[in-house]
Amino acid sequence: MNHHSPEARRGYLCIDGCVQIWPDADFASIPALGVTAYLLTAFDPYVSFRAALKEMSYWHGVVERYPGSLRVALVSGDILAAHDSGRSALILGCQGLNFVSDDLWALDVMHRLGLRVAQLTYNDRNMVADGCLEPGGAGLSGFGRRVVAELSRLGIVLDLSHVGERSSLEAMDATPGPAVISHANPRAVVDSPRNISDAQIRACAAGGGVIGLSPWGPLAWRRPELGRPALEDYIACLEYVIEMVGIDHVGVGTDLSIGTYSATLHAELVQRYPSVFDDYGREVEASAGSPLRYVAGFDDLTRFQAFGGVLASRGYSDDDVRKVLGGNFLRVFSQVWDCPREV
C-alpha cells in the first residue's frame, strides 16, 4: 500500500499549531509522519519585508516540487482535501509582524502569497504590540489596532503566542473573530514567562478561539526536580485548560522541527531570551536537536497520532479526541479563512 494513501493514515485528522521545517527535511515523506496540516513558521520573525517575500516564495516552490506530498492551505477545504488524498497541508504563518514596519499594505501582499496565520510579536516590542518578554508590558499600539482590523478583514488568523498579556487581551477584545494561541501552556501550571495567564485562556475561549498546548520542554517543565518533563506533565497543562474553558478550545502546537534545527539560530535565541532557555538548558538539555528538549512521549511528530490513543485511554470520547488533535483548529480556520469580514 502506498504510504501516502488515505488508508495509510491512522484515523485522526491532525493539525499541528506550530512547526519549523528546515531545508534538509525529507519533504516527500512528510505525510508519513501522520499529521494532516502544519502551521509552519514561514520566515524568521526579524527579517525585512523583502526577505519575508523570498521565504514565502520558497514554500510555494517546495509544494510545486512535491505535489504528491504537499499542498498549501488557503481555505479550510484544502486541509480536508490533503487528508483525503494522503498529503499534508502547509499553513503559512509568521511569528511576528516586524516585516510590516508601518506599511499596512504589506499584510495584503502577504495574504495574496498565502499567509493565513499571523502572530503579532515574537517576545519583544515592535510597531504593533509588546511581546511577552518585554518588561514594560504595554498593550497594542494605535497602529496595532489597525493591524488587528486588517487581519480580520483579510481573513488571517490572529495568533497571540509570544505576545504580552496586555497586548493579547486588547487584541482579542478588538478582533471580531476567534483568535488562537498556537503554542503555549498555562502559567498556573508551569511558571514560564512564555506561558499564558488564566485571563488569556479565558479571553481566547470566550472569542471562540483555540489554545495549542505545547510539549516543548521548557513550557511543560512542571516538576524541575524530576528532570525532563514526562507526558503526564504535558497532559496536566492540557487538562488544566480543558477544565477551565472546555474541550472545544484546546489543540496541540508541538513546536517540533522537521529536518535539522539551526544550531546558530538556537544559540542566538538562548542568548537573547535567557529567562526562557537557561534553566532547562542547564538542568535537562541545552542542544536544540535533542529529543530531550520535549516531553518524554511527545518528542517526535510520529507521536501525534498515538497521542489520540493516550487521550482515549484517559476516558475522552472519540469526538473529543478529534477536536483536540485537529478539529478545533480546523473550526477556527474555517471561520476566519472562509468568511473574511469587513470591519
N, C-alpha and C positions, 0 to 999 in steps of 0.2 A: 504494500500500500504506500502511496506517495505520502511522505511525512508532512507535506503542505496541504493535504486534502482535508476537507471539513471533518471527515471521520477520525482523523488523527488527533483532533483537539479533544481534550479530556472533559468536555461538558460545559465549562463555565466561560462566559464572555468576560474577559478580564481587562480592565483599564488601569494602567499604572499612572498615577498622578505626577510622577517625576522620574525621568531617567536622563542619563548622559550617554550618548552614543559617539564613540571615538573613531577616528579614521581607519584604524586597523580592525574594526568589527567585521565579523563574517555576516555581511548583510543578507546573503541568500538564505542563511539558516535562522534568521531572527524569528520567523513564525514557529519554528520548532521549540522555542522556549515556552510556548503555550500562552502567551499574552496577546490579546487581540489588538490593543491600542496602547501607544506610549505617548504621554505628554513629554515631548522632547525639548530639552534646553537647546534651542537652535543656534544661539550665539552667546558669547561671553557678555556678562552684564555691563561691562565697562567700555565696550567698543563704540566707535563712531557709527553714524548712520550709514556711511559708505561700506564699512566693514560688515555691518549687520546685513545689508543688502546682499553682499557677496556670500555670506553664510546661508542666507535664505535660498539663494540660487543654488548653492551646493546641494542642499537637501532635495530640491526638485531633480537635480541631476542624478542623485543616488537612486531615487524612485524610478527614474527613467531607465537606469541601468539594471534594475531588479524588479521589473513589472510583475513577475510571477510570485514575488515575495512581499512586496511593499506597495502601499498607496498612501497618498496624503489625504488626511481627513479635513474636508472643508465644511461638510454638513454631517449631522449625526448618522444619516444613512450610509455614509462612507465607512463608518465603523461597523455597522451591521453587514455591509457588503464584504468587508475584509474578513469578518468572522465566517460568513457563509462560503467564501472562496478559499479559506485556508491561508489567507495572507495576514499581515499585520499592518495596521494603520499608524502613520506617524502624525501626531498632532503637534504642529509647530507652535512653540511657546517661547516666551522670554522671561528671564529672571531679573528684570529691571528695565526701566524706560529711559535710561541715560541717553540712548540713541536719539530720542525725540528732541533733546535740547529744549528749545522753546518754540518748536515748529509743530503745531498740531497736525498739519497735513501729513507728517511722517507716518502717523498711525493709519491713515487711509491707504498710503502706498504699501505699508506692511500687510494690511488686511488683504489687499489685492494679490499679494505674494503668498498669502495663506496663513498669516499669523492669526491664531484663534484663541490663544490664552496669553494674557499679559500680566505679569507681576509688576507692581508699581515701583518697588525699590529692591535693592539687594543689600540689606543690613544697614547701609549708610543713608545719608541725605542726598537727594537730587532735586531737580526743579519741581518735582511732583509732590514729594512727601518725605517724611523721615522714616528711616529703616529701624529695625528692632534693636540695633546696637548703637543707635545714635543717642548720646547722653541727654540731649535737650528734650527729646520726646515730643517735638512739635507735631502738629497734625498736617492735614492736606494744605498745600499752598492754594492760592487762588487759581493759579494755572492748573494745579492738580484737580480741582473740581471740574474744570473744563475737560481735562483728560478723561476723568471718570464718565462724564456725559458722552464724550465722543466714543469711548469704548462701548458703551451701551448702544449708541446709535448704529455703530458698525456691526455689532454682534460679535464682539470679542469678550471672552470670559475674563472677569476681573479676578486676579489671583493675589491673595494677601499673605502668602508665605514671605518670611524675611522682612515684613513691613511692621513698623512700630505700632503699638497698641492703639494709641490715639488716632494715628493716620488710618489704620484699618477700620476702626469703628466709624470714623467720619466717612470713609469711602463706602462702607456698607450702607450707611444711612443715606448717602447721596445717590446710590445706584438703584434703579427701579427693578432690576432683575436679580437673580441669585448670583452670589459670588462663591469662589472656592478658596480654601486654604489648602493648597495641593500637597504639601508635605511638612507637617509639624505635629507635635504631640502636646497634650495638656501640661501646662506648667505646674499645676497642682500635683501631678504625678511625678514629673521629672523637672526639677527647677533649673532649666537651661534658659538663658536669655533668648535663645532661638525658638523656644516653645511659646505657646499661646495661653492667654488667660481664660478664665471661665466666661468673662464678658465677651471676648472674641468668639468663643464657641457658640454661645447663645445667640449672638447677633448673626453669625453666619447661618445658623439653623433657622432663625426667625425669618430670614430672607429667602429660605428655600435652598440654601447652599449646602456644600459638602466639605468636610474636613478629611483630608487624606492623611491617615496616620502612618508614620514613617518608622521602619525598622532600622534606620541609621543609628548606629550605636550611641553616639553622644546624646541623642534625643530620647532614647529609650533606657538610659542607664539609671534605673530606679534604685538599685542597691549596689553602689560602688564597691562596698566591702567584699562583694562576691565576684568581683572581676567582670568579665564580659557579660553583658545582659543576655538573658535567656528569652525564649519565645514567650514565656509567661509574663515577662516584663512588658513586652510589646502588647500582649493581649490585655494587660491591665490598663494601658493607655487607651486602647480601643474601647474597652468596656466602660471606662470612665465616661467617655463621650456618649456612648450609646445610652447609658443610664441617665445622663443629663438631658440629652436632646432627642434621643430615639434613633432607631436603626436607619431611617431614611436620610441621615445626614453624615454618614461615615463612608469612607473609601480607603484606598491604600495608595500611598505615594512613597515608593521604595527609596528613591534617590540612589539607586544602583547604577552601575555602568555596564554597557555592552562594549567590549573592547577594553583597551588599556587606559585607565585614568591617567591624565597627565601629571607626572610627579612634580614638574615645575609649577604647574598651576596649584597643586595641592600645597606645596611649600609656601607659595605666595599667600594662600588663604590662611594657613596656620599662622604666619607672621602677622597678617592683617587682623585676624579675629581670634586672639588667644583665649578670650573668655568662652568661646565655643569649643575650641580644639584642644587646649593644653592639658586639662586634667585627664581626659580619655586617652590622649596620646601617651601620657606619662604612665598611667596605671594599667592600660589594657593594650593598646596597639596604636602606633603612630603612622604606619605605612598606608598610603592611600589605597593600594591594590589588594590589601589583605581582607579576607572574609571576616576577620575578627573586628573589622570596623562596623559590622552589622550584628544584629541579634542572632544568636545561635538558633538555627532552624528557619531563618529567613534571610540568608546571606547570599542568595543566588536567585535569579529570575525564574529558574525552573521550580522554585518552591512556591510560586504564586498559586498555581492550580492546586497544589497539595494543601495550601492554607485553607481552601474551601472545606476539605475534609476535617481539618483541625476544628474549624468553627462548627461543622455539623456534629462532631463528637462532643461538643460542649452544649448541644441541645438547640442550636439555631436551625430554623426551618430552611428548606431548600430555597424558598423565596427570599429569605433574609440573607442567606449566603450570597445569592446572586446580586442582591443590592450592594452588599459590601464590596464584592470583588469587581464590580463594574457598572451595575445598573444605576446606582445613584449618580455617578459621574455622567453617565450617558443621558440621564434625565436633564441634568443641568445643561449639558452641551446642546441637547435638542432645544431647550427653551431659549437659549441665547443665540446659538448659531442659526437656527432655522427660522427664527422670528425676530430679527433685529428691530428695535423700536425707535421711533422718533422721540426725542426728549427736548 
